[in-house]
């Protein structure tokens, strides 16, 4: 099934969704624009034993302060700042974490609502990390629910969390033949395999539903039962959904009108149908799932 092109004429600058690969790639691109090649002139790290993993505040400040950012990396939903010296800073946005440039227009997660992102004094609410580059531009990591994580590590090749990830679905999606071999070994629901970060790094709930909708595959189908043609459709859908979502900076207001995303939730329960066809909502692989029985089999 073909996927319509993105609506580049619409931009709200307001809402995005729970952080999945497109959202994380969007904040990585922001950090690349603001930080790469610049020295960190100031590093504010808020004490938080839940968000900060394995090191005291002082270790984070020592790692960052005065160092030049040489790169920003990402695999799946994990991101990291490459610095002129190691260790490097690694992070995960969790369900409610966000990264933005202070003082600039920013997308916001749906969970942020419409409340101001800064307090009356202009400081970012729920601040966990604030980096000021030598030219005065500032990057803030905030998280009201404290589900995100920050940690220090020597690099992605040796970091235990990154090493557990499978292929990144944006940068290293295997070809359909190899993908079919991977899926043939898994006698579980395809929705569950898509959500398994040790296989499909970067796919979350909304992407899994969107991809299966465009591929025409029911979410409860066993991965091992997919035909070669269905694996090819799944491969194409992953490529296109990720590409379009990244192209529009994960701004859901710019997603194509024909996407399931624009119908699955919204309002109290979301739309009851799409293009005259009923939307079913049920739990698959432990997650709330939206799918269209008349189009997915």
N, C-alpha and C positions, 0 to 999 in steps of 0.2 A: 504494500500500500504506500503510495507516495505521500510525502509530508509537505504541506504548503510552506511557502517562503515566509520569512519573518516580517512583522509589521514595523518597518523601520521608521514610519511616520508618527509613531505614538511613543511618548516617553513621559512617565509620571515622575520619575525620580523619587518615588515614595516607597513602594512595596516590593519586596522580594520574598522568597520563601525560606523554609528551614535550610540551613547550609548543607548543600550537597556539592558535587564537583563543580558545577558552573559557578556557584556562589563563592567557593574557595578560590577558584581560578580568577574570578573577578577581583577579589581583595588582593591576590598575589600580584596581579597586573598593576593595581593601584600602588602597592608597596614598591614594585619595580620602578614606576614612574617617579615616586617621591624620594626613595632612599638610595637606590643603587648609585655607587660612585661617591657617596657623601659620608662624612664622618658624623657619628651620633654625638651631638653636643650635650644632650641631656637625656637621661633615662630614669623615668619614674616607674617603679615597680611596687604595686600595692601588696601588702602582706595578705596572703590568702592561702592557708595550708591545703585547701581543696584544689584550687586552680594551679598553684605552683607545685610542681612534682619534683621531689628528691633533692632540693637544694634551697638554702635560705635566700632571702631577698638580696642580701649582699652579693651573693654569687652571680645573680642575674645582672645586677648593676655593673659588677666588675667585667662580666662578659661583654656587655654592650657599650658602656660609656667610653667615648673616645675612639671607638673602632669604626673602620670604614666598611660599609655594606658592599660586598662584591657581587651578590646575587640573591635571588629569591627563588627557592625551589618548592615543588609540590609533587606529591604522589597521592592519588586518591583524595581523601579529605584532609590529609596532613600537609602542613606547610612549614617552611623553615627559612631563616635569614642566614645567608652565607656571609661570614665576616672575615676580615683579614687574618684573624687568629681564631683558633678553636679553644673552647667549645663554641658551637653555634646554638642559636635559639630555635627551638621547634615549637609548633603549636597545633591545636585542633580546636575548631570553633564550637564543637559540641552541638547542642540544639538551639542555643540562643546567643552564642558569642558572635561578635561582629568587629570588623576592622574598617576604619574610615579615616579620612584626612580631616583634622579638626579645622573648622572654619570654611570648609568647602561643601558643595552640594553632595549629598550621599543618598544612595538607596538605603532602605531600612528593611529589616525582617518584618514579616507579618506580625510576629509576637511583640514587636516594639509598639504597635498601635500608632496613635497620632501624637503621643506625648512628646514634648521637646527632648532632644537627645542630650542637651546640656542643661546644667542647673542655672540658677539665677546669676551666678558669678561667671558663667561661661565655661565651667569645667565639665568634661564628659561625665554623664551619670554612669554608675556601675563600672567605674574605671578599674582595669587590672594592669594595663601597661600603657605608658605614654612615651613615645620617642620623638625627640626634637632633632632634626637634621641641622647641619651647620648653616644652612640657608634660612632657617627659621620655620620651615614646613614641619607639621607635626602629624604623627600617626598614632591613633588610639585604638587599643583593643579593649572592648567592654563586654560585660556578660552579667546580666541581671540575675540569671538563674544559677550561675556558678557551675555550669556543666562543661565549659571549655577547659582546656588544659594547656599549660606552658611547661616546657622542660628544656634542659641543656643536654646536648649530645655532640659527639665527635663528627657525625656525618650520617647521611641516609644509608650508606652501605653497611654501617655497623649498628645503627640504632635498632633496638629490638622491636619497637612498635612499627616502624616503617618496613622492616624485614618481613613482618607477618603478612603484609599486603600482597594481593595478587597483582595482575596486570592493571595498569592505569588505563581506564576506558577511553581517555582522550588521546593519550600519547603512545600507547602500546597495545591497542586492541589487536588480538591475533586474527589472522585471516579466517574466513569461514570454515575451512577444512580443519584447522587446528582447534577452533572453537567447538566444532562438532565433536571432536575427539574428547575434549574436556567435558562437555555436557553428557556425552554417552556414558560416562562413569558415575553419573549422579542420579540416583533413583529417588529424587525428592522434587517437590514443586519447583517449577522454573522461577517463580517469584522469589522463593527462598534462596535459590542459587544466585540470582541477580543481586540480592541484598547481602550476600556473603562477601565481606571485604577481602577475604583471603583468596577470592576468585576475581570478582569484578570490583576493583578498588575505585571508589568514587560514586557508585550507584547507591541512591537512597530510595525512600518509598515513592516519592512522586515520579522520579525518573523511571523506576521499574514499571510502574503502572503505565506511564506514557509510552515507553518502548514496547511493551506488550500490546498496547492498544494499536499502535501503528504496524506492528508485525502481525497482528491478527491472531495472537496466541492467548489462550485462556491462562490466567495466572496459576491455576492449580494443576496444569498439565505437568507430568513428570518430565524433567529435563532430558532423561535418557530416551524418551519416546519421540522427541522432535525429529522430523525428517530433515534431510539435507536442504530442501527448499525452505523449510521453516527456520532453520539455523541461518540461512542466508538472509531471510527477511529480518530476523532478529539483529543480525550484524549490521544491516543497513539502517535499521531503526536506531540502534545505539549511536552510530556515527552521526546521523542527522539530528537527533534530539540534542546530543551533546554540543554539536557544532552550532546549531541555531541558538541554544540557550547561552553559550559563551559569547557569541557574536553580539547579543543584545545585553551583555553584562548581567545576565541572570535577572533582568527586570521583567517580572511576570506580566506587567502591563504591555509588554512588547512581544509576548509569545503569540504565535499564530492563532487566529480565532478558531481554527479547526482542531486545536489541541484539546485533549481530554482535560488538561490542567485547568483550562478556563471554565470548565463545567463541573469538575469533580467535587469541589467544596463551594465556598461562597454562601452568603446568607446564613440560614440556620442549618440546613442540611445539604445545600448545593442543588444543582439542577437535577431533575428527575430523568432527563433524557438529553441526548445529543443527536442532532439531525433526525429527530423523530424516533430514535432508538433508545430503549430504556437503559439507564445506568444502574448496575447492581453494586451494592456496597456490602462487603462481608469480610471476615478475617481470613487471610491466607498467609501461611508461614508466620503466624503470630502478629501480623500487621494489618491494619485497616486497609482495605483494597477496593478500588473502584475499577470496574471493567464493564464491557458491553457484550453480553452473551450473543447477540445477533451478529456481532462482527468478530468475535474471538472464539476460537474453537480449539 
